[in-house]
């Protein structure tokens, strides 16, 4: 599947986060790592009759709306990269995020620990759940997190003509 328009919008939104007067070298390098990783992603449509596991509690998912949660979100995302230096660069890139439409960050907790995260983009009756990451030690699957996240956002999901999930290959 080619890159859907909504994914391009999300990517541009992320890139704009470091388009400031004096971006750090590290945030620019983190953005380059992120861009490289995009070639390893696919998109699947979430159908309304698709059975989803509900192993994750939707009440344990929170919209990121202050810096400490942004740092937790960035640290979870960085865990996808294996090298410590790359992780540091991704954290630098993602902690630059300023909360604004059309994207919202979400983070899921289990027993008080951040274990899952995603970006939700909502544009023109299309919804994209992207940048899914679930901690390996959390006993939670991406499918379980997506099920709980879509349940939490059920009003938005029901209004969408299309719900896409970005998955890493």
Secondary structure, DSSP 8 states (H G I E B T S, - for coil): ----HHHHHHHHHHHHTT-STT--HHHHHHHHHHHHHGGGEEEEE--TT------S-GGGEEE--SHHHHHHHHHHHHTTSSSHHHHHHHHHHHTT---BTTEEEEEEEETTEEEEEEEEEEETTEEEEEEEEE-GGGS--HHHHHHHHHHHTHHHHHH-SEEEEEEE-
